[in-house]
Amino acid sequence: MSGYELHYAAMPGGWEMVVIALVILLMFGAKKLPELARGLGQGIREFKGAVDGVKDELKETQDSIEKEPTSEEKSDN
């Protein structure tokens, strides 16, 4: 088997996805699925917001470090 075949060997196929969906439907019921999907969406939004916050903080820190004068520049003044 080549690396290409091994990569897709672990991916569930069409029927496997249907079986997984049916198991989830049976476990949680039709009334709970929209609530679960809403909670999952909210969790994803919060995670993306946290990632964006960290990226912004890192960029601000990098910008402030780049703007600080070096010790040579300080002694020249």
FIZA-62203 format. One record per residue: chain; residue number from 1; z, x, y of N, C-alpha, C in turn. Coordinates in steps of 0.1 Angstrom, whole numbers. Atoms other than C-alpha are relative to their C-alpha. Layout:
# FIZA-62203
@chain:A | n:NUM | n.up:Z | n.east:X | n.north:Y | ca.up:Z | ca.east:X | ca.north:Y | c.up:Z | c.east:X | c.north:Y
...
//
This chain:
# FIZA-62203
@chain:A | n:1 | n.up:0 | n.east:8 | n.north:-12 | ca.up:0 | ca.east:0 | ca.north:0 | c.up:0 | c.east:9 | c.north:12
@chain:A | n:2 | n.up:0 | n.east:-7 | n.north:-12 | ca.up:-8 | ca.east:12 | ca.north:34 | c.up:11 | c.east:-5 | c.north:10
@chain:A | n:3 | n.up:-10 | n.east:4 | n.north:-9 | ca.up:15 | ca.east:10 | ca.north:64 | c.up:-2 | c.east:-13 | c.north:6
@chain:A | n:4 | n.up:4 | n.east:13 | n.north:-5 | ca.up:-4 | ca.east:-20 | ca.north:77 | c.up:5 | c.east:-11 | c.north:-9
@chain:A | n:5 | n.up:-4 | n.east:10 | n.north:9 | ca.up:3 | ca.east:-40 | ca.north:46 | c.up:15 | c.east:-2 | c.north:-1
@chain:A | n:6 | n.up:-14 | n.east:1 | n.north:1 | ca.up:39 | ca.east:-31 | ca.north:45 | c.up:6 | c.east:-7 | c.north:13
@chain:A | n:7 | n.up:-4 | n.east:6 | n.north:-13 | ca.up:43 | ca.east:-42 | ca.north:82 | c.up:0 | c.east:-15 | c.north:-1
@chain:A | n:8 | n.up:1 | n.east:14 | n.north:1 | ca.up:32 | ca.east:-77 | ca.north:74 | c.up:6 | c.east:-6 | c.north:-12
@chain:A | n:9 | n.up:-6 | n.east:5 | n.north:12 | ca.up:48 | ca.east:-80 | ca.north:40 | c.up:13 | c.east:-7 | c.north:2
@chain:A | n:10 | n.up:-12 | n.east:6 | n.north:-2 | ca.up:81 | ca.east:-90 | ca.north:55 | c.up:-1 | c.east:-12 | c.north:9
@chain:A | n:11 | n.up:2 | n.east:11 | n.north:-9 | ca.up:66 | ca.east:-116 | ca.north:79 | c.up:-1 | c.east:-13 | c.north:-9
@chain:A | n:12 | n.up:1 | n.east:13 | n.north:8 | ca.up:71 | ca.east:-152 | ca.north:66 | c.up:-14 | c.east:-6 | c.north:3
@chain:A | n:13 | n.up:12 | n.east:6 | n.north:-1 | ca.up:39 | ca.east:-170 | ca.north:60 | c.up:1 | c.east:-15 | c.north:4
@chain:A | n:14 | n.up:0 | n.east:14 | n.north:-4 | ca.up:29 | ca.east:-206 | ca.north:68 | c.up:9 | c.east:-9 | c.north:-7
@chain:A | n:15 | n.up:-8 | n.east:9 | n.north:8 | ca.up:46 | ca.east:-224 | ca.north:39 | c.up:15 | c.east:5 | c.north:1
@chain:A | n:16 | n.up:-14 | n.east:-5 | n.north:-1 | ca.up:77 | ca.east:-202 | ca.north:42 | c.up:6 | c.east:-5 | c.north:14
@chain:A | n:17 | n.up:-5 | n.east:5 | n.north:-13 | ca.up:80 | ca.east:-212 | ca.north:79 | c.up:3 | c.east:-15 | c.north:-1
@chain:A | n:18 | n.up:-2 | n.east:15 | n.north:2 | ca.up:77 | ca.east:-249 | ca.north:69 | c.up:13 | c.east:-2 | c.north:-8
@chain:A | n:19 | n.up:-13 | n.east:1 | n.north:8 | ca.up:105 | ca.east:-244 | ca.north:43 | c.up:12 | c.east:3 | c.north:9
@chain:A | n:20 | n.up:-11 | n.east:-3 | n.north:-8 | ca.up:127 | ca.east:-227 | ca.north:68 | c.up:3 | c.east:-11 | c.north:10
@chain:A | n:21 | n.up:-2 | n.east:11 | n.north:-10 | ca.up:121 | ca.east:-255 | ca.north:94 | c.up:7 | c.east:-12 | c.north:-7
@chain:A | n:22 | n.up:-6 | n.east:11 | n.north:7 | ca.up:130 | ca.east:-281 | ca.north:68 | c.up:15 | c.east:2 | c.north:-3
@chain:A | n:23 | n.up:-14 | n.east:-3 | n.north:3 | ca.up:162 | ca.east:-263 | ca.north:58 | c.up:8 | c.east:-1 | c.north:13
@chain:A | n:24 | n.up:-7 | n.east:1 | n.north:-12 | ca.up:172 | ca.east:-261 | ca.north:94 | c.up:2 | c.east:-15 | c.north:4
@chain:A | n:25 | n.up:0 | n.east:14 | n.north:-3 | ca.up:164 | ca.east:-298 | ca.north:99 | c.up:11 | c.east:-7 | c.north:-9
@chain:A | n:26 | n.up:-10 | n.east:6 | n.north:9 | ca.up:185 | ca.east:-307 | ca.north:69 | c.up:14 | c.east:5 | c.north:3
@chain:A | n:27 | n.up:-13 | n.east:-5 | n.north:-3 | ca.up:214 | ca.east:-285 | ca.north:79 | c.up:6 | c.east:-6 | c.north:13
@chain:A | n:28 | n.up:-5 | n.east:4 | n.north:-13 | ca.up:217 | ca.east:-296 | ca.north:115 | c.up:-3 | c.east:-15 | c.north:4
@chain:A | n:29 | n.up:3 | n.east:13 | n.north:-3 | ca.up:201 | ca.east:-330 | ca.north:116 | c.up:-9 | c.east:-1 | c.north:12
@chain:A | n:30 | n.up:10 | n.east:2 | n.north:-10 | ca.up:174 | ca.east:-344 | ca.north:139 | c.up:7 | c.east:-2 | c.north:14
@chain:A | n:31 | n.up:-6 | n.east:3 | n.north:-13 | ca.up:199 | ca.east:-354 | ca.north:166 | c.up:6 | c.east:13 | c.north:6
@chain:A | n:32 | n.up:-5 | n.east:-12 | n.north:-5 | ca.up:214 | ca.east:-319 | ca.north:169 | c.up:-10 | c.east:10 | c.north:4
@chain:A | n:33 | n.up:10 | n.east:-11 | n.north:-3 | ca.up:182 | ca.east:-299 | ca.north:171 | c.up:-3 | c.east:1 | c.north:15
@chain:A | n:34 | n.up:3 | n.east:-2 | n.north:-14 | ca.up:174 | ca.east:-307 | ca.north:208 | c.up:12 | c.east:7 | c.north:7
@chain:A | n:35 | n.up:-12 | n.east:-6 | n.north:-6 | ca.up:210 | ca.east:-297 | ca.north:217 | c.up:0 | c.east:15 | c.north:-4
@chain:A | n:36 | n.up:0 | n.east:-14 | n.north:4 | ca.up:207 | ca.east:-265 | ca.north:197 | c.up:-11 | c.east:8 | c.north:7
@chain:A | n:37 | n.up:11 | n.east:-6 | n.north:-7 | ca.up:173 | ca.east:-257 | ca.north:213 | c.up:4 | c.east:2 | c.north:15
@chain:A | n:38 | n.up:-4 | n.east:-2 | n.north:-14 | ca.up:187 | ca.east:-263 | ca.north:248 | c.up:11 | c.east:11 | c.north:1
@chain:A | n:39 | n.up:-10 | n.east:-11 | n.north:-1 | ca.up:217 | ca.east:-240 | ca.north:241 | c.up:-7 | c.east:13 | c.north:-2
@chain:A | n:40 | n.up:7 | n.east:-13 | n.north:3 | ca.up:194 | ca.east:-213 | ca.north:227 | c.up:-8 | c.east:4 | c.north:13
@chain:A | n:41 | n.up:7 | n.east:-3 | n.north:-12 | ca.up:172 | ca.east:-216 | ca.north:258 | c.up:9 | c.east:5 | c.north:12
@chain:A | n:42 | n.up:-10 | n.east:-5 | n.north:-10 | ca.up:202 | ca.east:-213 | ca.north:281 | c.up:5 | c.east:14 | c.north:-3
@chain:A | n:43 | n.up:-4 | n.east:-13 | n.north:4 | ca.up:214 | ca.east:-183 | ca.north:262 | c.up:-10 | c.east:11 | c.north:3
@chain:A | n:44 | n.up:11 | n.east:-10 | n.north:-3 | ca.up:180 | ca.east:-166 | ca.north:266 | c.up:-1 | c.east:2 | c.north:15
@chain:A | n:45 | n.up:1 | n.east:-2 | n.north:-15 | ca.up:179 | ca.east:-173 | ca.north:303 | c.up:12 | c.east:8 | c.north:5
@chain:A | n:46 | n.up:-11 | n.east:-8 | n.north:-4 | ca.up:214 | ca.east:-159 | ca.north:307 | c.up:-2 | c.east:15 | c.north:-3
@chain:A | n:47 | n.up:2 | n.east:-13 | n.north:5 | ca.up:205 | ca.east:-128 | ca.north:287 | c.up:-11 | c.east:7 | c.north:9
@chain:A | n:48 | n.up:10 | n.east:-6 | n.north:-8 | ca.up:173 | ca.east:-122 | ca.north:308 | c.up:6 | c.east:2 | c.north:14
@chain:A | n:49 | n.up:-7 | n.east:-2 | n.north:-13 | ca.up:194 | ca.east:-127 | ca.north:340 | c.up:9 | c.east:13 | c.north:0
@chain:A | n:50 | n.up:-8 | n.east:-11 | n.north:1 | ca.up:218 | ca.east:-101 | ca.north:328 | c.up:-8 | c.east:13 | c.north:0
@chain:A | n:51 | n.up:9 | n.east:-11 | n.north:1 | ca.up:190 | ca.east:-77 | ca.north:319 | c.up:-6 | c.east:3 | c.north:14
@chain:A | n:52 | n.up:6 | n.east:-2 | n.north:-14 | ca.up:174 | ca.east:-82 | ca.north:354 | c.up:11 | c.east:6 | c.north:9
@chain:A | n:53 | n.up:-11 | n.east:-5 | n.north:-8 | ca.up:208 | ca.east:-76 | ca.north:370 | c.up:3 | c.east:15 | c.north:-2
@chain:A | n:54 | n.up:-2 | n.east:-14 | n.north:3 | ca.up:213 | ca.east:-43 | ca.north:352 | c.up:-12 | c.east:9 | c.north:5
@chain:A | n:55 | n.up:12 | n.east:-8 | n.north:-5 | ca.up:177 | ca.east:-32 | ca.north:361 | c.up:1 | c.east:1 | c.north:15
@chain:A | n:56 | n.up:-1 | n.east:-1 | n.north:-15 | ca.up:183 | ca.east:-40 | ca.north:398 | c.up:11 | c.east:10 | c.north:4
@chain:A | n:57 | n.up:-11 | n.east:-9 | n.north:-3 | ca.up:216 | ca.east:-21 | ca.north:397 | c.up:-4 | c.east:14 | c.north:-2
@chain:A | n:58 | n.up:5 | n.east:-13 | n.north:3 | ca.up:200 | ca.east:9 | ca.north:381 | c.up:-10 | c.east:5 | c.north:11
@chain:A | n:59 | n.up:10 | n.east:-3 | n.north:-10 | ca.up:171 | ca.east:8 | ca.north:407 | c.up:8 | c.east:3 | c.north:13
@chain:A | n:60 | n.up:-7 | n.east:-3 | n.north:-12 | ca.up:196 | ca.east:6 | ca.north:436 | c.up:7 | c.east:13 | c.north:-1
@chain:A | n:61 | n.up:-7 | n.east:-13 | n.north:2 | ca.up:216 | ca.east:35 | ca.north:422 | c.up:-10 | c.east:12 | c.north:1
@chain:A | n:62 | n.up:10 | n.east:-11 | n.north:0 | ca.up:184 | ca.east:56 | ca.north:417 | c.up:-5 | c.east:2 | c.north:15
@chain:A | n:63 | n.up:4 | n.east:0 | n.north:-14 | ca.up:173 | ca.east:47 | ca.north:453 | c.up:10 | c.east:7 | c.north:9
@chain:A | n:64 | n.up:-11 | n.east:-6 | n.north:-9 | ca.up:207 | ca.east:57 | ca.north:468 | c.up:1 | c.east:15 | c.north:-4
@chain:A | n:65 | n.up:0 | n.east:-14 | n.north:4 | ca.up:206 | ca.east:90 | ca.north:448 | c.up:-11 | c.east:8 | c.north:7
@chain:A | n:66 | n.up:12 | n.east:-6 | n.north:-5 | ca.up:171 | ca.east:98 | ca.north:460 | c.up:1 | c.east:2 | c.north:16
@chain:A | n:67 | n.up:-1 | n.east:0 | n.north:-15 | ca.up:181 | ca.east:91 | ca.north:497 | c.up:11 | c.east:10 | c.north:4
@chain:A | n:68 | n.up:-11 | n.east:-9 | n.north:-4 | ca.up:212 | ca.east:114 | ca.north:496 | c.up:-6 | c.east:13 | c.north:3
@chain:A | n:69 | n.up:4 | n.east:-14 | n.north:-3 | ca.up:206 | ca.east:147 | ca.north:513 | c.up:6 | c.east:10 | c.north:-9
@chain:A | n:70 | n.up:-5 | n.east:-11 | n.north:9 | ca.up:209 | ca.east:178 | ca.north:491 | c.up:10 | c.east:9 | c.north:8
@chain:A | n:71 | n.up:-10 | n.east:-10 | n.north:-6 | ca.up:235 | ca.east:205 | ca.north:498 | c.up:-7 | c.east:9 | c.north:10
@chain:A | n:72 | n.up:7 | n.east:-9 | n.north:-9 | ca.up:208 | ca.east:227 | ca.north:514 | c.up:-4 | c.east:-8 | c.north:13
@chain:A | n:73 | n.up:3 | n.east:8 | n.north:-12 | ca.up:198 | ca.east:199 | ca.north:537 | c.up:12 | c.east:-2 | c.north:9
@chain:A | n:74 | n.up:-12 | n.east:1 | n.north:-7 | ca.up:234 | ca.east:194 | ca.north:547 | c.up:4 | c.east:12 | c.north:8
@chain:A | n:75 | n.up:-4 | n.east:-13 | n.north:-6 | ca.up:239 | ca.east:231 | ca.north:555 | c.up:-10 | c.east:3 | c.north:12
@chain:A | n:76 | n.up:10 | n.east:-2 | n.north:-10 | ca.up:207 | ca.east:231 | ca.north:576 | c.up:3 | c.east:-7 | c.north:13
@chain:A | n:77 | n.up:-4 | n.east:8 | n.north:-12 | ca.up:221 | ca.east:205 | ca.north:600 | c.up:11 | c.east:6 | c.north:7
//
